[in-house]
Amino acid sequence: MRLVTGPHFFYTICMWKRKKLHEVSLDTDIRYRGILSEREFRILGWICLAIVQVTVLMKVGIKMNPALESRFDIPSQILSYFASMALPLLLIANFSAILNSPGEYAGQLVRTLIMLVLFGGLFLLVFYHYGVGLVAIFTQSRQEALKTIKDALTDDGGRKFISFNIFVDFFLCSLFTFFLFYRPEHTFKKWALILFRLAAVLPVAYELLMLYLKYLAYSSRIVIPIWAYPFLPVKPPMTFVLFILLALFVKTREFRFCRHGRSYEEYLLFLRTNRNSLHFSIFAAITSLIAGLADLAIFITYTFAEMFTKGVDTTQLDSFNPMVIRLGFGNAVGLIFLAPLLMLYSYNKKTSNRTVMNLIPVAGVVLIVLIYLQGTYQLLNQIPAFIASSMAKI
């Protein structure tokens, strides 16, 4: 494969849109390749994911002992900015796996489902068995212990909820790509294949349903039970929108490439080129920037609209918690800062040591477990203060 260098490289970058996709030759390629790969994005993503758990434990600690608010408030806000980058980084890294291993859609779906169940089951075990059991020692009542812990995690007597299982988001994204990209071994009839592709709306519908249920919970119209917490999506809605747009971009390019006689095998070769990697990075960077700005615009617009409707003035801003931010809007502003990183990203850049790639999630899980072990130890020290404050309210 011949590489395009020098002035021809910059000409190619500026003029690539003028050549139809199916006319692109596989015999020539551009030299440019981003310096960041799936490995770097996964490492950064897991570090940010660990930071997410730290912020969750800080919030629980503040609810158990309000005296900790002055100590944790500023660090929690700073860490929240880094935590918001966890999902975008890991989702982009997953795109590398999707584009580099077209036959692994089913395997990736199964792996994310297993992690979803394990992580959710671990939460329920810790909550109902260890958490309620330990607090019951102080309250002398399992029902009172259940209410005490639930109030520590939620507001308004349990009318709210917590969403923490990031593997729900990974599973929904994996399910969407599975229905969109998977090529069955046995030939489907055309109508059956269309129905299979249309099933990609199922994870989108689930995302919208969960968003509506969160709205009802925050409006105090329903109470989401504790057993449902592990099945609630975590990511801001605009992050999911970004993933959907990137997936549709890839699928559309496949259709455009193959509809004029080019084979699917040729398209797989095209996915390995620097040219397509650059095209993907440019689209991802622009879309990420637009999604971040749109998220910010939605947050500002609906916040001011709610302030006007409820008659909130500037002196009440500290205690004002708009519905739009509780639903996740305004939390995807980090996508704006992700855009420059995407221009340095190459989804098909090969890593020399696959063992390191395989150990990244293992190291990430170990780090999270250590954070929760230490965090649980620190929270246990706050139980007497929480029990005392709870009794004082009775």
NORVENLIN-V113191 format. One record per run of one state. SS is the DSSP state (H for helix, E for strand, L for the rest). FROM is the first residue (numbers start at 1). TO is the last residue. If there is no record, write none. Layout:
BEGIN
((SS;FROM;TO) (SS;FROM;TO))
END
This chain:
BEGIN
((L;1;1) (E;2;4) (L;5;6) (H;7;18) (L;19;20) (H;21;23) (L;24;27) (E;28;30) (L;31;35) (E;36;36) (L;37;37) (H;38;64) (L;65;65) (H;66;83) (L;84;84) (H;85;100) (L;101;101) (H;102;139) (L;140;141) (H;142;153) (L;154;155) (H;156;158) (L;159;165) (H;166;181) (L;182;189) (H;190;198) (L;199;200) (H;201;218) (L;219;225) (H;226;231) (L;232;236) (H;237;258) (L;259;263) (H;264;271) (L;272;273) (H;274;310) (L;311;313) (H;314;319) (L;320;322) (H;323;326) (L;327;333) (H;334;343) (L;344;344) (E;345;345) (L;346;353) (H;354;380) (L;381;382) (H;383;393) (L;394;394))
END
